[in-house]
Amino acid sequence: MAVAKRFRATTSSVAAPIGGWNARDSLAEMNPLDAVQMVNFFPTPTDVTLRKGYTKTSTGIAGAVLSLMSYASPTTTKLFAATATIIYDASTSTATSSLTGNTNGKWIHSMITTAGGSFMPAVNNVDPMVVYDGTRWSRSATTSTAQTISSITRGGTGNLTATLVTASAHSLVTGNTITVAGATPTEFNGTYRITVTNATTFTYTMATAPSGNATVMGTYTIDYYITGKNSNTFAYVNLFKERLYFVEEDSLNF
């Protein structure tokens, strides 16, 4: 009478996948220390640890976060979280809206510190390049040429809204940053992020209300501009040897 053959078990040791998740190579070419899937595990130089959950560090963000951007200067650190339309300041337990009006939340950013300050440019291949300077976000302008000021008037709540009219088309967009100088009353002067209302008019919000409309118009200069290129096409930005390099969409143009 034949006796059924017993199953025999063989034990072996399998190395921990400390190489991390490999979605690039085929199984035949994959390093034995790589993982085909890695769900809720994190590789370290010596072993693999189980994910221990998460802690909410900032709430109040509406929508999915598509990118995170870290700003660091010698005196200030900030964390920004971007959704499809809004960049939030997530540096505190309750996030606040920092820049609205975007159409793509997948930002690529870099950091550069110069004698003029620390700046974080960011691009997303759809919207104009934006720059954070430690105080405010600004959209990159496509011109550096300022136009003659025809008038500056006060209005709005508490007379804190300045309406600036130019003699010719200013070619600016909402979110550009300008610096007004030489105007009287002096409350009109300063650096502001603007809201464009038409081809020759934009507004900005002052910290202190002037006593009346401007009697001396002064001039304005445009901050953060790139001439000859549409920054909407920039898909990547990188810092190399104290220079910023931007890569255009679907090209090797820097």
C-alpha positions as CSV (number, residue, x, y, z in Angstrom):
1,M,0.0,0.0,0.0
2,A,1.4,3.3,-1.1
3,V,2.0,6.0,1.6
4,A,1.2,9.5,0.6
5,K,4.3,11.7,0.4
6,R,4.4,14.3,3.1
7,F,4.8,17.9,2.3
8,R,8.2,19.2,3.4
9,A,8.6,22.9,4.4
10,T,11.8,24.7,3.7
11,T,12.6,27.9,5.6
12,S,14.6,30.7,4.2
13,S,15.5,34.3,5.1
14,V,14.3,37.2,2.9
15,A,16.2,40.5,3.1
16,A,14.2,43.5,4.1
17,P,13.5,45.8,1.2
18,I,15.6,48.6,2.5
19,G,16.0,49.9,-1.1
20,G,12.4,51.1,-1.1
21,W,9.7,50.9,-3.7
22,N,10.9,50.2,-7.2
23,A,8.3,51.1,-9.9
24,R,11.0,51.4,-12.6
25,D,12.6,48.0,-13.1
26,S,11.1,44.6,-14.1
27,L,11.1,41.8,-11.6
28,A,13.9,40.1,-13.5
29,E,16.2,43.1,-13.2
30,M,15.1,44.4,-9.8
31,N,17.5,44.5,-6.9
32,P,16.6,41.9,-4.2
33,L,16.6,44.8,-1.7
34,D,13.8,46.6,-3.6
35,A,10.1,46.3,-3.0
36,V,7.5,45.7,-5.7
37,Q,4.9,47.3,-3.4
38,M,5.4,49.2,-0.2
39,V,2.2,50.1,1.6
40,N,2.4,51.8,5.0
41,F,6.0,50.7,5.4
42,F,9.1,53.0,5.3
43,P,12.6,51.8,4.4
44,T,15.6,52.8,6.6
45,P,19.3,52.0,6.0
46,T,19.0,48.8,8.1
47,D,15.4,47.7,8.2
48,V,11.7,48.5,7.3
49,T,9.5,50.2,9.8
50,L,5.7,50.2,10.0
51,R,3.9,53.5,9.4
52,K,2.7,54.8,12.8
53,G,-0.1,57.0,11.5
54,Y,-0.1,60.8,11.2
55,T,-0.6,64.0,13.2
56,K,-2.4,67.0,11.8
57,T,-0.1,70.0,11.9
58,S,-2.4,72.4,10.0
59,T,-6.1,72.4,9.3
60,G,-8.5,74.6,7.4
61,I,-7.4,73.7,3.9
62,A,-10.3,73.3,1.4
63,G,-9.5,70.6,-1.1
64,A,-6.7,68.2,-1.7
65,V,-3.1,69.4,-1.2
66,L,-1.2,68.9,-4.5
67,S,2.2,70.3,-3.5
68,L,4.1,71.6,-0.5
69,M,6.6,74.4,-0.6
70,S,9.1,75.2,2.2
71,Y,10.5,78.8,2.5
72,A,13.6,79.3,4.5
73,S,15.5,82.6,5.0
74,P,18.0,83.4,7.7
75,T,15.2,84.8,9.9
76,T,12.0,83.2,8.7
77,T,10.6,79.7,7.8
78,K,7.3,79.1,6.2
79,L,5.4,76.0,4.9
80,F,2.9,76.5,2.1
81,A,0.4,74.0,0.9
82,A,-1.2,74.3,-2.6
83,T,-4.6,73.1,-3.7
84,A,-5.8,73.4,-7.3
85,T,-6.6,77.1,-6.9
86,I,-5.2,78.4,-3.6
87,I,-1.8,78.5,-1.9
88,Y,-2.2,78.3,1.8
89,D,0.2,79.4,4.6
90,A,0.3,76.1,6.6
91,S,3.0,77.3,9.0
92,T,0.5,77.4,11.9
93,S,-2.2,75.0,13.3
94,T,-4.8,76.8,11.2
95,A,-3.9,77.4,7.6
96,T,-4.7,80.8,6.0
97,S,-5.2,81.7,2.3
98,S,-2.0,83.3,0.9
99,L,-2.5,83.4,-2.9
100,T,-5.7,82.8,-4.8
101,G,-6.6,82.8,-8.5
102,N,-4.4,79.9,-9.5
103,T,-5.5,77.2,-12.0
104,N,-2.9,74.5,-11.2
105,G,-1.8,73.3,-7.8
106,K,1.3,71.3,-8.9
107,W,4.1,73.8,-8.2
108,I,7.8,73.3,-8.6
109,H,9.8,75.7,-6.4
110,S,13.3,76.6,-5.4
111,M,15.0,79.0,-3.0
112,I,17.6,81.7,-3.5
113,T,19.1,84.2,-1.1
114,T,20.8,87.4,-2.4
115,A,21.9,90.7,-1.0
116,G,18.3,91.8,-1.6
117,G,16.7,89.1,0.4
118,S,15.5,85.5,0.3
119,F,13.1,84.5,-2.5
120,M,11.1,81.4,-3.4
121,P,10.1,81.3,-7.1
122,A,7.5,78.6,-8.1
123,V,6.2,77.5,-11.5
124,N,3.5,75.1,-12.6
125,N,3.5,75.3,-16.4
126,V,0.0,77.0,-16.5
127,D,0.0,80.2,-14.3
128,P,2.6,83.0,-14.4
129,M,5.6,82.3,-12.2
130,V,5.0,83.4,-8.6
131,V,7.6,84.6,-6.1
132,Y,7.4,84.7,-2.3
133,D,9.8,87.2,-0.6
134,G,9.1,86.5,3.0
135,T,6.2,88.9,3.2
136,R,4.0,88.5,0.1
137,W,3.4,86.4,-3.0
138,S,3.8,88.1,-6.4
139,R,3.1,87.0,-9.9
140,S,5.9,87.6,-12.5
141,A,5.2,90.4,-14.9
142,T,6.0,90.2,-18.6
143,T,7.2,93.8,-18.8
144,S,9.6,96.0,-16.9
145,T,8.3,99.2,-18.5
146,A,6.2,101.4,-16.2
147,Q,3.7,103.9,-17.7
148,T,3.1,107.5,-16.8
149,I,0.6,107.8,-13.9
150,S,-2.5,109.9,-14.8
151,S,-4.1,109.8,-11.4
152,I,-4.2,108.0,-8.0
153,T,-7.4,108.2,-6.0
154,R,-8.5,106.8,-2.6
155,G,-11.7,104.9,-1.9
156,G,-13.1,101.7,-0.5
157,T,-13.5,100.8,3.1
158,G,-11.7,103.4,5.2
159,N,-10.3,105.0,2.1
160,L,-7.6,102.3,2.1
161,T,-8.0,101.3,-1.6
162,A,-5.9,103.2,-4.1
163,T,-6.9,103.3,-7.7
164,L,-4.1,104.1,-10.1
165,V,-4.8,105.1,-13.7
166,T,-2.0,105.0,-16.3
167,A,-1.8,107.2,-19.4
168,S,-1.2,104.1,-21.6
169,A,-1.9,100.3,-21.2
170,H,0.2,99.0,-18.3
171,S,0.4,95.3,-19.5
172,L,0.1,94.0,-15.9
173,V,-2.0,91.2,-14.4
174,T,-3.6,90.8,-11.0
175,G,-0.9,89.6,-8.6
176,N,1.9,91.6,-10.0
177,T,3.9,93.7,-7.5
178,I,4.8,97.4,-8.0
179,T,6.5,100.0,-5.9
180,V,5.1,103.5,-5.9
181,A,7.4,106.4,-5.0
182,G,7.2,110.2,-5.1
183,A,3.5,110.5,-4.7
184,T,1.8,113.0,-2.4
185,P,0.2,112.3,0.1
186,T,3.0,109.8,0.9
187,E,0.5,107.1,2.1
188,F,0.1,106.2,-1.6
189,N,3.8,105.2,-1.7
190,G,5.1,101.7,-1.0
191,T,5.3,98.2,-2.4
192,Y,1.9,96.6,-3.2
193,R,0.4,93.5,-4.9
194,I,-2.1,94.9,-7.4
195,T,-5.6,93.9,-8.7
196,V,-6.0,94.8,-12.4
197,T,-9.4,96.2,-13.3
198,N,-8.8,97.2,-16.9
199,A,-6.0,97.9,-19.4
200,T,-5.1,101.2,-17.8
201,T,-6.3,100.8,-14.2
202,F,-5.3,98.8,-11.2
203,T,-5.9,99.0,-7.4
204,Y,-3.9,98.2,-4.3
205,T,-4.6,98.4,-0.6
206,M,-2.7,100.8,1.6
207,A,-1.8,100.4,5.3
208,T,-2.9,104.0,6.2
209,A,-5.5,106.1,4.5
210,P,-4.2,109.3,2.8
211,S,-5.9,112.7,3.5
212,G,-7.1,113.0,-0.1
213,N,-6.4,112.0,-3.7
214,A,-2.9,112.3,-5.0
215,T,-1.8,115.8,-5.9
216,V,1.7,114.6,-7.0
217,M,1.5,111.4,-9.0
218,G,5.1,110.1,-8.6
219,T,6.1,107.0,-10.5
220,Y,6.0,103.2,-10.1
221,T,8.4,100.4,-10.8
222,I,7.6,96.8,-11.5
223,D,9.0,94.0,-9.3
224,Y,9.7,90.4,-10.4
225,Y,9.5,90.5,-14.2
226,I,10.9,88.4,-17.0
227,T,11.0,90.0,-20.4
228,G,10.9,88.1,-23.7
229,K,9.4,84.9,-22.2
230,N,6.0,83.9,-21.0
231,S,6.5,82.4,-17.6
232,N,3.3,80.4,-17.9
233,T,5.3,78.0,-20.0
234,F,7.9,77.3,-17.3
235,A,7.6,73.7,-16.1
236,Y,10.7,73.5,-13.8
237,V,13.0,75.8,-11.8
238,N,16.3,74.9,-10.2
239,L,19.1,76.7,-8.4
240,F,22.7,76.0,-9.6
241,K,25.8,78.0,-8.6
242,E,23.8,80.9,-7.3
243,R,21.7,81.2,-10.5
244,L,18.1,80.2,-11.2
245,Y,17.4,78.2,-14.3
246,F,13.9,77.8,-15.7
247,V,12.9,75.0,-18.1
248,E,10.1,75.6,-20.6
249,E,7.4,73.0,-21.2
250,D,8.2,70.2,-23.6
251,S,11.6,71.5,-24.4
252,L,15.2,71.7,-23.2
253,N,15.2,75.5,-23.4
254,F,16.6,77.1,-20.2
